[in-house]
Amino acid sequence: MARALKFQHVDDLNTLRSAISELKGIMELAVDCEGVDLSKTGKLCLIQVGTKETVFCFDVIALGRRVFDEGELAQYHLSCHVHVPCLIA
């Protein structure tokens, strides 16, 4: 029987810091990005990062650049080939 995953909506600095703290040291992550015309000039809206237990939904609209600057989330995307153009502005 499949295990239920926990979902965490990350839309403020406190939940951002908590989520990043939980992600540190995790070696296997699933990453998905949602947005409008995802490209270097498109708009990134949501970043979903999943572990074996939890899916974190980072609300880029609510957090803005803080998701990368204060949350250090960019370090988890450096090896993603599909969405890298969205993260290099």
C-alpha positions in Angstrom: 0.0 0.0 0.0 1.3 3.5 -0.9 2.3 5.9 1.8 0.5 9.2 2.0 2.7 12.2 1.3 2.7 15.4 3.4 2.2 18.6 1.4 3.7 21.9 2.6 2.7 25.2 0.9 5.7 27.6 1.2 4.6 31.2 0.9 6.3 33.2 3.7 9.8 33.5 5.1 9.2 31.2 8.1 7.9 28.3 6.1 10.7 28.9 3.5 13.4 28.7 6.1 11.7 25.6 7.6 11.4 23.9 4.3 15.0 24.6 3.3 16.2 23.3 6.6 14.3 20.0 6.0 15.7 19.7 2.5 19.3 20.1 3.5 21.2 16.8 3.3 18.5 15.1 1.2 20.3 13.5 -1.7 17.3 12.5 -3.9 14.7 15.2 -4.9 12.0 15.4 -7.5 11.7 18.9 -8.9 8.9 20.4 -11.1 8.3 24.0 -12.1 5.1 25.7 -13.2 4.7 29.1 -14.8 3.7 31.1 -17.8 5.8 30.6 -21.0 8.6 28.9 -19.0 11.8 30.2 -20.5 14.5 32.8 -19.7 11.9 35.5 -20.3 8.8 33.6 -19.0 7.3 33.8 -15.5 8.1 31.2 -12.9 5.2 30.8 -10.6 5.6 27.6 -8.6 8.4 25.3 -7.7 7.6 21.8 -6.4 10.3 19.9 -4.6 9.5 16.4 -3.4 11.3 14.0 -1.1 10.1 10.5 -0.2 7.9 11.9 2.6 7.0 15.5 1.7 6.2 17.7 -1.3 7.1 21.4 -0.8 5.2 23.8 -3.0 7.3 27.0 -3.2 5.0 29.9 -4.2 7.3 32.1 -6.3 4.6 34.7 -6.8 4.3 35.2 -3.0 8.0 34.9 -2.2 9.5 36.6 -5.3 13.4 36.5 -5.4 13.4 35.6 -1.7 12.8 32.0 -2.7 16.3 32.0 -4.2 18.1 34.7 -2.2 17.0 33.9 1.4 15.9 30.3 0.8 19.0 29.2 -1.0 16.7 27.2 -3.3 18.8 27.9 -6.4 21.4 25.4 -5.2 18.9 22.6 -5.7 18.3 23.6 -9.3 21.8 23.8 -10.7 21.7 20.3 -12.0 18.3 20.5 -13.6 18.6 20.7 -17.4 15.0 21.3 -18.4 14.3 24.4 -16.3 17.7 26.0 -16.0 16.9 28.8 -18.6 14.1 29.9 -16.3 16.4 30.3 -13.3 19.1 32.3 -15.2 17.8 35.8 -15.6 
